């Protein structure tokens, strides 16, 4: 899956982004798949990543 949000969409859709990330982490924990998360937002990367 690839998802891309512009800064404007990101600012307006912060709760949407947070919910998507929460759902992806839940699926990752349940099914054990790897996830490559690319972002400029380091605070989000820290929440998503097992390691940076």
C-alpha positions as semicolon CSV with decimal commas, in nm:
position;residue;x (nm);y (nm);z (nm)
1;X;0,000;0,000;0,000
2;X;0,119;0,349;-0,077
3;X;-0,038;0,660;0,071
4;X;0,071;1,017;0,015
5;X;-0,067;1,327;0,183
6;X;0,027;1,683;0,108
7;X;0,100;1,908;0,404
8;X;-0,241;2,076;0,369
9;X;-0,424;1,742;0,364
10;X;-0,213;1,625;0,655
11;X;-0,299;1,925;0,871
12;X;-0,671;1,891;0,799
13;X;-0,669;1,515;0,830
14;X;-0,452;1,461;1,138
15;X;-0,711;1,246;1,313
16;X;-0,762;1,048;0,993
17;X;-0,386;0,988;0,967
18;X;-0,367;0,888;1,334
19;X;-0,652;0,640;1,289
20;X;-0,494;0,488;0,978
21;X;-0,160;0,447;1,156
22;X;-0,329;0,290;1,458
23;X;-0,512;0,046;1,231
24;X;-0,195;-0,043;1,039
25;X;-0,004;-0,107;1,364
26;X;-0,286;-0,332;1,485
27;X;-0,280;-0,530;1,161
28;X;0,098;-0,549;1,173
29;X;0,088;-0,688;1,526
30;X;-0,185;-0,935;1,434
31;X;-0,037;-1,066;1,108
32;X;0,333;-0,995;1,161
33;X;0,406;-0,818;0,834
34;X;0,682;-0,561;0,783
35;X;0,592;-0,199;0,718
36;X;0,805;0,069;0,557
37;X;0,686;0,409;0,678
38;X;0,836;0,712;0,505
39;X;0,765;1,053;0,653
40;X;0,907;1,394;0,733
41;X;0,718;1,385;1,063
42;X;0,966;1,234;1,308
43;X;0,720;1,237;1,598
44;X;0,494;1,005;1,398
45;X;0,784;0,786;1,289
46;X;0,881;0,736;1,654
47;X;0,530;0,615;1,735
48;X;0,512;0,379;1,438
49;X;0,865;0,238;1,419
50;X;1,014;-0,045;1,621
51;X;1,348;0,123;1,546
52;X;1,466;0,431;1,354
